[in-house]
Amino acid sequence: MILTGGGTGGHVNPALAIAEAVKERNPGARFLYVGVSGKAESVIVTRAGYPSATSMPLHFRDFDPR
C-alpha cells in the first residue's frame, strides 16, 4: 500500500494509523510512504519503521485553491 501526504507533517500520523489498522487485519501487508525530501515526514515515517521514498514536489502554475 502506498501512503502519501502533502509535506507539512500533519497528515503523517493519520496515515501511519491507517497502516497500523491495515496491518492488524492483514499482517502480510507491505507499505511504502512517498513524500517530499527534506521534510519532517521522512523522519517520522522512518522512526515508525516504514520504508519511504521521495518525489519532487509538483507546483501547478496559475492554480489558486481559493
Buried (B, 14 or more C-beta within 10 A) or exposed (E): EEBBBEBEBEBBEEBBEEBEEBBEEEEEEEBEBBBBEEBEBBEBBEEBEBEBEBEEEEEEEEEEEE
